[in-house]
Amino acid sequence: MKRMEKSTTVVRNLDSKPEGLARVEWRMFVNKETAQERMNVCWACPNLNSVRVCRKCWCLMPVKTKLAAMSCPLGYWTAESNYVHTE
């Protein structure tokens, strides 16, 4: 079996859910409410500079607050799981 045929077979097998197993999806972003809550915390933090960059991690916070795997370096907000169980 050629390499491309093998990978295609694996993808087809992932599309069908075996009986009794939950389907898991990966997500990169948090919902809008969570992103806004995180950004509100950042607005109140003295480490946020005028161009919305954190002085502790040097990240652009309007972007970082939307990513599920990211967390505040000072512990004000935490990362969320990127995996969501679906029916």
C-alpha positions, 0 to 999 in steps of 0.5 A: 500500500502506498503512503498516500493510500495509508493516510487516506485510510486512517482519515476515513477510519477517524470519521467513523466513531466506534460504538461506546467511544465519545468523539473528541474535537480540538479547538484553538480559541476560547469563546467570546465571553472568556476572551473578554473576561481575560482581556478585562483582567489584563486592562486592570493589570499594571503590566499592560502597556499602552500598545496592549503588550504584557510586560511580563510575557511580551505577548500581544494580549488581544491575541493571547486572550483568545487562545485556549492553550494560553495562560497569564504568566502571573496566574490571573487567568489559566489555560483551558483544555483544547479538547472538547467531548462531543456527542 
